[in-house]
Amino acid sequence: MLTMDRAPLAAHPHFRSTDVDEVRDKVAQVYCSHRLDPLGGQRALAAWQNAVPLDRIAVGAMSYGADVEIDPGQLEDFYLLMLPIAGRATIHAGDQEFVATRKVATLLNPTDPVRMVWDADCAKAMVRIERDALEQQLAILLDRPLRAPLRFDAAMPMTGNVAVWWHYVSALMNELSGEAPGRATVRQLEALLLTNLLETQPHNYSEALEAGDWQIAPRHVRLVERYIEEHAGEPIDMARLVAVSGVSSRTLFEGFQRFRDTSPMAYLRLTRLRRVREELLGGELPLTVAEAAGRWGIFELGRFAGQYRALFGETPSETLRRRSC
């Protein structure tokens, strides 16, 4: 298991520094911009960080070497999991407050305001998981788009399956620390961490997963889903979806309600919102929100902005502004 006998990922140093401003900038390169304040009148730190970025996650370990307060606000586009391998930290995440130790790890959600106080002897193993990757993995398990942002419980007591999950993290770090890490093994462990986390740590979709809501939908539902995915930017109405399905509108609606917990047109709206987000995050610049929305058949921008924020935890303009910085 992860310990401080030998700092995790010691073969992959990112920085060592005593300067507060340098530490803040270096940590921001791996995670996000944040406020970093030494406590008790200290100005010098004894900070270090090791880190390895992968396709959908980044693993690392770090310590500040001094009592510090960290305030990143909202993480926005990633989940951050942290396990103290030495010392302790006080965590304020959303409406939850608790002390993180070797017996209680932390899972920070992208949309929750966060503030932390690390003790001087605190060192943590850390896993950053891209928000889009984890939410897409959940959508695959549920076999339907998400209707609200994925939110986990912030405290992770280190018992049962949670402890097993962190053993997988340790295995991944050990593999990456080898002279010639196996690419296939790393990919398998990365995928395992995403799926296993969704099945292990409680979240707002846990009941849906446990209830087996991801059962295979009938052919007419899957036909309409495929049509929507392939033609989301075109004019589509209910009559067109009924024609594609080959069944009555009532049968189609009942199929979506039973197997997707939504309606065909709501599924279309969720798909378009997801495509607009992909456009804002990866489309060719310069780009406006109106242009991205219009490409996917969305023209009522006021209503669209509210739906987008409810689903992704930020407005379309905030997504674009963050990408453009």
Secondary structure by P-SEA (a helix, b strand, c coil): cccccccccccccccccccaaaaaaaaaaaccbbbbbbcccccccbbbbbbccccccccccccccccbbbbccccccbbbbbbcccbbbbbbcccbbbbbcccbbbbbcccbbbbbccccccccbbbbbbaaaaaaaaaaaacccccccccccccccccaaaaaaaaaaaaaaaaaacccccaaaaaaaaaaaaaaaaacccccaaaaaaacccccccaaaaaaaaaaaacccccccaaaaaaaacccaaaaaaaaaacccccaaaaaaaaaaaaaaaaaacccccccaaaaaaaacccaaaaaaaaaaaaccccaaaaaaaaac
